[in-house]
Amino acid sequence: MAVSPKSRLATTLFAFFLGGFGAHRFYLGKIWTAVIILVLTIAGYSTIMLTFGYVFLAAAWIWVLIDFIMAVAGKMKDKQGKLITKW
């Protein structure tokens, strides 16, 4: 299997610190899923006073947590489907 030139450390740090903005997915070239995470976060924070904003935030946070775990484990793939294994 082909190995991605993207950095596993950068992906992990982006997911940890800027995951709610989809930064790690933008970095990997997965633009549409990054935009979905960003929209979920924005929708969550803008409707948090109506209490159903927590549903959007929970969805985004769970998604980012799974991405973070996959990045640390070396199982995350970039846009071309190549594994990100190099630290």
N, C-alpha and C positions, 0 to 999 in steps of 0.2 A: 504494500500500500504506500502511496505517495505521502510525503511529509510536507506540511505547510511551512512556508518561510516566516509565518507570523510567530510572534513570541508568546509562549505560554504564560510567562510572568506578566507581560503587559495585559493579556486577556484576563488573567486572574485579578490583577489590580483594578482594571477597569470595571470588572463585574462587582468587585467588593465595594469600591468607592463611588462609582458612577453608574451602577447597574440600573437604578431607577430611571435613568435617562437613556438606557440602551447603548451606552458608549462601547461596551465590549462587542456588541453585535455590529455597530457601525464600523469598528476596527476590523472585524472579520469580513466585512463586505456584505453582511446580511441586512440590507437596508430596510426591507419591509417589516421584518420581525422587530428590528430596532425601533421603527416608527410605532409599531403596535405597543411595545413596552412603554415608550414615551407618552403615547396617547392615554394608555391606562393610568399612568402616574399622574398626568395632568388632570384627567377626568376624576381621579380619586381625590386629589387635593382640592379640586374646585367644588366637589360635591360632598366633602367630608362633613359639612354642617348638616346635611340632609341624611346622614348616617349610612346611606347606601354607597357612599364614596369608599368606605372601608372594603367593600367587595372588590372594587377596581384595584385598590392598593394591595390587597391580599393576593389577587391574581398576579400582579406585576412582581411582588416580592417573592412569591413561590417560584415563578418562572426564573427570576434572577438567581435565587438560591440554587435551583437545579443547574443552571448554567455555570455558576461558581463552582459547584461540586464537580461537574463534568470537566471544567477547565483545570482544576487542581489535579484531578485523576488522569488528565491527558486524553480524555475521550471526546473532547469538543472538536468540531470540524469547521473549516472555513467555508467560504462560498463555493469553492470548487470541490468540496467534499474531502479535502485532505486533512488528516489528523494534525492537530497542533501539539507537538511533543517536545519541541526544543524550548528550554527555559531561556 
